[in-house]
Amino acid sequence: MKNYETIKYEELDDGISVISLNRPEKLNAFTIQMIEELHDIFNKLEWDLDVRVLILTGEGRAFSAGTDLNESARIYSPEVLENYRYIKYMDIPEVAKRQYYAQKRTSQLVLRMREIPQPIIAAIKGPAVGMAFAISLAADIRIAGESARFRNSVFLLGLSGVDIGNSFFLPRLIGLSRAAEIIYTARFVDAQEAERIGLVSRVVPDEKLMDEATALAKVLISKSPLGLRMTKSSLNININAPNLESALALENRTQAICMNTTDPHEGIAAFFEKREPKYPRR
């Protein structure tokens, strides 16, 4: 993996990787460059079979303060546009069209998060607001530090309160009524409330956040590599399955594929021998 300027990428042992949003002096606010660097790394991870679980976090005291409004305010000035000529939509002369394609490019991040085969654990401390709130919702699992605070702050900027997939993910996570209240009011949700309503899986002290996320990642990589990837894929599809029959059909095909690999033989042997299974890395 190449070096990035606005994110950090680190490969830990045993197929666990960490992406850290890395603008701590700006509370990891999202810029066009950060968005493009995330796209780049997600594109690489889609076919990286050595990476089996991904942890997404932020450097410093915040997950992310959302979109960098200083950049947004200047985004269509000549000097800023010149810095981003490598992004094709920035060459479009009409502002409205540029805005649309920029929004689309940004929103596709959550689609890529769901498309890559690695389950994503979001390790969140401090603010996760606006765009960062939406990004956190697209993770498979969210673990919060005690300082974590969530807010749909985009609704405070004269824009629609639905943005970057939040109207899709949030009702599915916590129910329509709670989701509507959080989206409409744009209030803060602290870590304790987030745990109570099911927005996060657990709350831990900030200093133990990465240890907890890494320990969970190690539990996930103890499963068969193919089985883990196909489980994420099936959850993505079956959350919108039109009926039980469709869900079962996908599950049946998934199990049939897994049964025709060597992984079940190792899993069953490990079960009877009372040991941890030793699956191939890929």
C-alpha positions as CSV (number, residue, x, y, z in Angstrom):
1,M,0.0,0.0,0.0
2,K,1.3,3.5,-0.8
3,N,1.6,6.2,1.7
4,Y,-1.3,8.6,2.2
5,E,-1.4,12.2,3.4
6,T,-4.8,12.3,5.1
7,I,-5.2,8.7,6.3
8,K,-2.9,6.1,7.9
9,Y,-3.0,2.5,6.8
10,E,-1.4,-0.2,8.9
11,E,-1.4,-4.0,8.5
12,L,-1.4,-5.8,11.8
13,D,-0.6,-9.5,12.2
14,D,-3.0,-12.2,11.2
15,G,-4.9,-10.3,8.5
16,I,-6.1,-7.3,10.5
17,S,-5.7,-3.8,9.0
18,V,-6.3,-0.4,10.5
19,I,-7.4,2.8,8.6
20,S,-7.0,5.9,10.7
21,L,-8.4,9.2,9.6
22,N,-5.3,11.4,10.0
23,R,-6.0,15.1,10.2
24,P,-6.0,15.3,14.0
25,E,-5.3,19.1,14.0
26,K,-8.6,19.5,12.1
27,L,-10.5,16.8,14.1
28,N,-10.1,14.5,11.1
29,A,-12.5,16.6,9.0
30,F,-13.1,15.1,5.5
31,T,-11.5,16.8,2.5
32,I,-11.7,15.9,-1.1
33,Q,-8.2,14.4,-0.8
34,M,-9.3,12.3,2.2
35,I,-12.3,11.0,0.3
36,E,-10.2,10.1,-2.7
37,E,-7.6,8.4,-0.6
38,L,-10.3,6.3,1.1
39,H,-11.6,5.3,-2.3
40,D,-8.2,4.3,-3.4
41,I,-7.6,2.1,-0.4
42,F,-11.1,0.5,-0.5
43,N,-10.5,-0.3,-4.2
44,K,-7.3,-2.1,-3.2
45,L,-8.8,-3.9,-0.3
46,E,-11.6,-5.4,-2.5
47,W,-9.2,-8.0,-3.9
48,D,-6.7,-8.2,-1.0
49,L,-7.4,-11.6,0.3
50,D,-4.7,-11.3,3.0
51,V,-6.6,-8.6,4.8
52,R,-9.6,-10.2,6.5
53,V,-10.9,-7.6,8.9
54,L,-10.6,-3.8,8.8
55,I,-10.7,-1.4,11.8
56,L,-11.7,2.2,11.0
57,T,-10.8,4.9,13.5
58,G,-9.5,8.4,13.9
59,E,-6.2,9.9,15.1
60,G,-6.2,12.2,18.1
61,R,-9.2,13.0,20.1
62,A,-11.9,12.6,17.5
63,F,-13.3,10.1,15.0
64,S,-14.1,13.0,12.7
65,A,-15.8,16.4,12.8
66,G,-17.4,15.7,9.4
67,T,-16.9,17.6,6.3
68,D,-14.2,20.3,6.3
69,L,-16.3,23.4,6.0
70,N,-13.3,25.6,5.3
71,E,-12.5,23.6,2.2
72,S,-16.2,23.4,1.3
73,A,-16.5,27.2,1.4
74,R,-13.6,27.6,-1.0
75,I,-14.1,24.5,-3.1
76,Y,-15.1,26.3,-6.3
77,S,-12.4,29.0,-6.1
78,P,-9.8,28.8,-8.9
79,E,-6.8,28.0,-6.5
80,V,-8.6,25.1,-4.9
81,L,-9.9,23.7,-8.1
82,E,-6.4,23.7,-9.5
83,N,-5.3,21.4,-6.7
84,Y,-7.9,18.8,-7.6
85,R,-7.7,18.7,-11.4
86,Y,-6.9,15.0,-11.2
87,I,-10.5,14.4,-10.1
88,K,-12.4,14.4,-13.4
89,Y,-15.6,16.0,-12.1
90,M,-13.7,19.0,-10.9
91,D,-13.1,20.0,-14.6
92,I,-16.9,20.3,-15.2
93,P,-17.6,24.0,-15.8
94,E,-21.0,24.3,-14.3
95,V,-21.1,24.5,-10.5
96,A,-24.4,22.6,-10.0
97,K,-23.1,19.7,-12.0
98,R,-19.8,19.7,-10.1
99,Q,-21.7,19.7,-6.8
100,Y,-23.8,16.8,-7.9
101,Y,-20.8,14.6,-8.9
102,A,-18.9,15.6,-5.8
103,Q,-21.8,14.5,-3.7
104,K,-22.2,11.3,-5.6
105,R,-18.5,10.6,-5.2
106,T,-18.6,11.2,-1.5
107,S,-21.7,9.1,-1.0
108,Q,-20.1,6.2,-2.8
109,L,-17.8,5.7,0.1
110,V,-20.5,4.0,2.1
111,L,-21.3,1.8,-0.9
112,R,-17.6,0.8,-1.1
113,M,-17.6,0.0,2.6
114,R,-20.4,-2.4,2.1
115,E,-18.9,-3.9,-1.1
116,I,-15.4,-4.8,0.2
117,P,-15.3,-8.3,1.6
118,Q,-13.7,-7.4,5.0
119,P,-16.0,-6.7,7.9
120,I,-15.4,-3.2,9.2
121,I,-15.2,-2.4,12.9
122,A,-15.5,1.3,13.6
123,A,-13.6,2.3,16.7
124,I,-15.1,5.7,17.7
125,K,-14.0,8.2,20.3
126,G,-14.9,11.9,20.5
127,P,-17.2,13.5,17.9
128,A,-18.5,11.5,14.9
129,V,-20.7,14.1,13.3
130,G,-22.2,15.0,9.9
131,M,-20.5,13.0,7.2
132,A,-18.5,11.0,9.8
133,F,-21.8,10.0,11.5
134,A,-23.0,8.6,8.2
135,I,-19.7,6.8,7.6
136,S,-19.8,5.2,11.0
137,L,-23.2,3.8,10.3
138,A,-21.9,1.9,7.2
139,A,-19.5,-0.1,9.4
140,D,-20.4,-3.7,10.3
141,I,-19.8,-3.1,14.0
142,R,-19.4,0.1,16.0
143,I,-17.5,0.2,19.3
144,A,-17.5,3.5,21.2
145,G,-15.1,5.1,23.6
146,E,-16.7,6.8,26.5
147,S,-16.1,10.2,24.9
148,A,-17.9,9.3,21.6
149,R,-20.7,11.6,20.5
150,F,-22.8,11.3,17.4
151,R,-24.7,14.0,15.6
152,N,-26.5,14.5,12.3
153,S,-25.1,18.0,12.0
154,V,-25.7,18.3,8.2
155,F,-29.2,19.3,9.1
156,L,-27.9,22.4,10.8
157,L,-26.3,23.7,7.6
158,G,-29.5,24.5,5.7
159,L,-29.4,21.2,3.9
160,S,-31.5,18.1,4.0
161,G,-31.1,15.9,7.1
162,V,-30.7,12.8,5.0
163,D,-27.2,12.3,3.6
164,I,-24.6,9.7,2.6
165,G,-26.8,6.8,3.5
166,N,-28.0,7.8,7.0
167,S,-31.6,7.4,6.0
168,F,-30.9,3.8,4.9
169,F,-28.7,2.7,7.8
170,L,-30.0,4.4,10.9
171,P,-33.6,3.2,10.8
172,R,-32.4,-0.4,10.2
173,L,-30.0,-0.1,13.2
174,I,-32.3,1.5,15.8
175,G,-35.8,1.6,14.3
176,L,-37.7,4.3,12.3
177,S,-39.0,6.4,15.3
178,R,-35.7,6.8,17.1
179,A,-33.9,7.4,13.8
180,A,-36.3,10.1,12.8
181,E,-36.0,11.9,16.1
182,I,-32.2,11.9,15.9
183,I,-32.1,13.0,12.2
184,Y,-34.8,15.7,12.6
185,T,-33.4,17.2,15.8
186,A,-29.7,17.0,14.9
187,R,-29.0,16.6,18.6
188,F,-26.0,14.9,20.1
189,V,-26.2,11.2,21.1
190,D,-23.6,10.3,23.7
191,A,-21.9,7.0,24.0
192,Q,-24.2,5.7,26.8
193,E,-27.4,6.4,24.8
194,A,-25.8,5.0,21.7
195,E,-25.2,1.7,23.5
196,R,-28.7,1.7,25.0
197,I,-30.5,2.1,21.7
198,G,-28.3,-0.3,19.8
199,L,-26.4,2.3,17.7
200,V,-23.1,0.8,19.1
201,S,-22.3,-2.6,20.3
202,R,-20.5,-1.6,23.4
203,V,-18.8,1.3,25.2
204,V,-15.3,1.1,26.7
205,P,-12.8,3.6,28.2
206,D,-11.1,5.6,25.4
207,E,-7.7,4.3,26.3
208,K,-9.0,0.7,25.7
209,L,-10.8,1.4,22.5
210,M,-8.3,0.0,20.1
211,D,-7.5,-2.9,22.3
212,E,-11.2,-3.8,22.3
213,A,-11.5,-3.4,18.5
214,T,-8.4,-5.5,17.9
215,A,-9.6,-8.2,20.3
216,L,-12.9,-8.4,18.4
217,A,-11.1,-8.4,15.1
218,K,-9.1,-11.5,16.3
219,V,-12.4,-13.2,17.1
220,L,-13.6,-12.6,13.5
221,I,-10.4,-13.9,11.9
222,S,-10.7,-17.1,13.8
223,K,-13.5,-18.0,11.3
224,S,-12.8,-19.4,7.9
225,P,-11.7,-16.7,5.4
226,L,-14.3,-17.5,2.7
227,G,-17.1,-18.1,5.3
228,L,-16.4,-14.6,6.8
229,R,-16.5,-12.9,3.4
230,M,-19.6,-14.7,2.3
231,T,-21.3,-13.9,5.6
232,K,-20.8,-10.2,5.1
233,S,-22.1,-10.4,1.5
234,S,-25.2,-12.3,2.6
235,L,-26.0,-9.9,5.4
236,N,-25.7,-7.1,2.8
237,I,-28.2,-8.7,0.5
238,N,-30.6,-10.3,3.0
239,I,-31.2,-7.1,5.0
240,N,-33.4,-6.2,2.1
241,A,-34.6,-9.6,1.1
242,P,-38.2,-9.4,-0.1
243,N,-39.3,-12.5,1.8
244,L,-38.0,-15.4,3.9
245,E,-37.8,-17.7,0.8
246,S,-35.3,-15.4,-0.9
247,A,-33.2,-15.1,2.2
248,L,-33.1,-18.9,2.7
249,A,-32.2,-19.4,-1.0
250,L,-29.1,-17.2,-0.7
251,E,-28.1,-18.8,2.6
252,N,-28.4,-22.3,1.0
253,R,-26.2,-21.3,-1.9
254,T,-23.6,-19.8,0.4
255,Q,-23.5,-22.9,2.5
256,A,-23.2,-25.1,-0.5
257,I,-20.2,-23.2,-1.7
258,C,-18.5,-23.3,1.7
259,M,-19.1,-27.0,2.0
260,N,-17.1,-27.6,-1.1
261,T,-13.9,-26.2,0.4
262,T,-11.5,-27.8,2.9
263,D,-12.6,-25.3,5.6
264,P,-15.5,-27.3,7.1
265,H,-13.2,-30.3,7.5
266,E,-10.8,-28.3,9.6
267,G,-13.6,-26.6,11.5
268,I,-15.2,-29.9,12.4
269,A,-11.9,-31.5,13.3
270,A,-11.0,-28.6,15.6
271,F,-14.4,-28.8,17.3
272,F,-13.9,-32.5,18.2
273,E,-10.3,-32.0,19.1
274,K,-11.2,-29.0,21.3
275,R,-8.7,-26.6,19.7
276,E,-8.8,-23.5,17.6
277,P,-9.2,-24.2,13.9
278,K,-6.2,-23.5,11.6
279,Y,-7.8,-22.2,8.4
280,P,-5.7,-21.2,5.4
281,R,-5.1,-17.5,5.3
282,R,-7.1,-17.1,2.1
